[in-house]
Amino acid sequence: MIEVREVKLANLADCTKLCVGTNLPPGLDAMAAVDMQRDKLTLFRQHRGSGAGARAAYRDGKLVGSLEWYPVEISPTPVAGKDLFVVNCSRVADPAARSEILGGMVKAAEEAWSKRAGVAVIGRHRSWEEFGFESVDRRRAPEKDGGSQVLFLRRYRPDAEVRFLDPVRELAPEPGRLRVDLFVSHRCPWNGYVFDIVRRACASHGKPVQIIEHDCSTREGVEKYGVGAGVAFNGVFHPLLRPHLLPTEREVHRILDLA
């Protein structure tokens, strides 16, 4: 049986325990991984007073799921709307039990969610329709894993509306130099692993590389660039932010060689 609890100070760390794998990527030390998790917790704590919330699911006392949301006006997720909550992160330890675990957390969040017009979430590989959401838009996501993204909305009022933000496209490189744009965010420790790998690959590459980092941890950054996180080489996004599959430095070197 699933027990769902509100994430408070006592179980705050449970927001990040399912975000990262058990094995660290080569070249990343344990303290760096802790820092990435701490960054996410700090961001969440900063916004709790502004309406951010989270639920954690447990089976026999063991963490099996987490669900986190922010009001849209401070959300680091690239969607736009009025009087909405936006799910920024959902994690389930056992995909086979997704309906039970995520369904339980959604049910536990409804009282908080119903205070706004609706709740939006971007789905990539699994539908949210069984949890009372409807599909309202779809697009290709080159800044993520290269696949499609589906925008789901659960309405609590009939006037609830949501849309994708448009990703920035004008990222011209300087002549004679490779340009790498990192759209970084402290929201996701896993993405932090990716950014670390890209930085190290650029530093060890034979050609000069200009790295430009953009802060997408803030709503201002998300609205300016239209992405929550991403990596672009000479103005072209590459699908390196893949869930559960980190890039290697060799893969990044190949992209740099072809850029």
N, C-alpha and C positions, 0 to 999 in steps of 0.2 A: 504494500500500500504506500502511496506517495503522500508525504507531508510537505506542504508548502509554507514557507515562512517569509515574512517581509525582511528585506536586507537592511539591517541596522548596524550599529557600531560593532556589536558582538560577533556578527558573522559577515562583516564587510569584505573580508578577504575572499569569501566564496564567490564574489563577482568575477574573480580572475582565475580561479583554480582550474576551470575547464577551458580557458582561453589558450593555453599553451600545452605543448606536448611534454611527455616525460623525458625525452632526450633532447638536449640542447643542440642547436646547429653547430657545426664545426667552426671554431674561431670565436664563438660567443661564450663568455664566461658566466658563471652562475650569478655573480653580482649584477652584471648587465641585465640578465633576465629578470632579476628581482626589481631592478630600477624600472623596467618597462611595465611590470605589473603595478608597481607603486604609482607610476604616472597615471595609469587608468583609474586607480582608486582615488587619487587626489582630484582628478577631474570630476569624478562622480560626487565626491564629498562637497566640492565647491558648488555643485548645482543642485544638491538635495533641497536646499532651502528655496530654490526657484521652481520646484516641481518635479525634478528627476526622481525616479523610483526604480525599485528592482525587487524581484522575488527569486527565491532559491528553493529548489525541490530536493527532497531527501528520501532515500529508501533505507530503512533500518539504520538511520543516523548518518548514512553516507551520502555525500553530495552527488546528485545525478542530473541537475539542470539549473540553469540560471536565465533570467529574463530581465532586461534593462531597458528603460525608456526615458526620454527627455521631452519636455515641451518643444514644439517645433521651432520656436523663436530662439532657442539656444542649442538646438540639436546639431551634432556634427555629421548628420546623415544628409545627403544631397537631395532633399525634397522640399517643396514649398507648399504652404497652406495656412489656414487661419484656425486658431483655437483647436489645435490638434496635439496629441502626443505622437511621438515617433519611436518605434522600437529600434534601438541602436545595436543591440546584441542579444542573441538567443543561443544558448548552448544546451545540448542534450548529450549525456554520456553514452547512452545506448540508443542508436538510431531506430532499432526495432521497437523500442518503447516510446517513440516520439509522440504518438497520439496521447498516451497516458500522461507523460511527463509535461510536455508543452501545454497540453490541454488543461492540466491541473494548474499550471502557473497562470495561464490566461484567465481561467475562472477566478483565481485568487486576486488578479489584478483588476477585474471588472469594476469594482467599486471605485477605485481610483480613476480608471480610464473614463468612466461615465460622467466625470465632471467636465469633460470637454466634448467638442462636437464629434470627434472620432479619433481613431488610432491608425497610423500608417506604418507599413513595414515593407522593406525591399526584400523580396525572395529571389533566390537564384536557382536552387536545385529542388526545392520542395514547396508545395502549395500550402497556403494558410487558410484555404477556404473552409476546411473542416472545423476551424476555430471561429467561425462567424465573420471572416473577412471576405471581401469580393475583389476580384482582379479589375483594376481600373486602367492600367497602362503597361506597356512592355517596351523594352529597348535593348539594344546590344550594349555590352559593358566592356569596352576595350581597356578601361583603366583598372578593371578587376581581373577576372579570369578569362575574359574574351568571350564568354557565353552571353546568354540573355539574362536580363533582370526583369522581374515582374513586380509591379507596384500594387500592393494590396491595401485595402482600406476597410476598417470596421467602423460603421457609422453608429453614432449615438444620437445624432440629429440629422435630419434630411438634408441640411445645407452643407454638410461636411464635404470638402473637396481637397484634392491633393494632386501634385504633379511633380515630375522629375525636374531638377535643375539641369541646365545645359552645361556640359563640360567645356572648359576653356580650350581653344584650338590654336591660338596664336602664340607659339613658343619657338620663335626663330633662333637657330643657333648662330654663334659668332663665326665668321669665316675662319677656317683652319683649326677650329676646336670642336670637340664633341661636347654637346650640352646634355646634361642629365638633370631633369626636374624631379625632385622628390616632394610629393604632396603628403607631408607627414601629419600624423595625428597621434595624440597620446591615448586615444580611445581604445586602441586595439594592440595588445602586446604581440600578437602574432605578426601583424603588419610591421611592428618594430623590428622583429627578426629580419624581415625582408629588407627593410631600409638599411640595416646594419650590414647585410650581405652585399647590397649594391654599393654602399660606401667603400667597403674593403676591396671589392672588385675594381672599382674605379681607381682607387689608390694604387693598385698593383698593375694596372693596364699600361701598355707601352706608350700609348698616345696621351697627350694632355687632355684632361677631362674637366670641364667646368660643371661643378655641381651647384645647383640652385635649389634651396629648400624653401618650401612654402608652408606656412602653418595653417593646417586645416583642423586644428583642435578647437578653433573658435568658430562661431556662427558666421562672423564676418569673412573668415577665410573660405569657408564652405560656399558662401554665396558668391564670393569673388571668383573662385575657380570652378565651381560647379561639381566638385568631387569631394568625397570624404577622405580619400587616400588614393595614391596612385604613383606610378613611375613612368616618366616619358623620356625617350631617347631621341634627341634632335627633333623634338616636337611631336613625336609619335608615341602614344601610350602602348605599353607592352603588358600582357597579362601575367604579371608576376605575383599579384596578391591572390594566390590560389588557396582556398581553404585546404588545410591538411597536406599541402605539398609545397615545401619551400624551394625556391630556386637555388642553384649552386653558383659559386663564383665563376665556374667554367661557362655556365649558361649565360651569365651576364657578360663575360668576355666575348662570347660569340655575338651577342647583340651589339656590343660596342664595335666589334670588327666590321659588322655589316651596316652600321649606322652612317 
